[in-house]
Amino acid sequence: MAGKFELYEDKSGKWRFRLKAGNGEIIASGQSYSSKSGALSGIDSIRRNAADAEVVETED
């Protein structure tokens, strides 16, 4: 089963999304957005850019 993006409005009225794997586990979540369209743009950006994203190890 494929994963899915869940789009929702949080308690403070901001829009957020999370990506769930086929088994229901949350594997990514987004920042808060002031509008639903902003959150949808964030999802779209992940869809367009994640497949080619490189993995870089950093020191925090």
Secondary structure, 3 states (H helix, E strand, C coil): CCCEEEEEECCCCCEEEEEECCCCCEEEECCCECCHHHHHHHHHHHHHHHHHCCCCCCCC
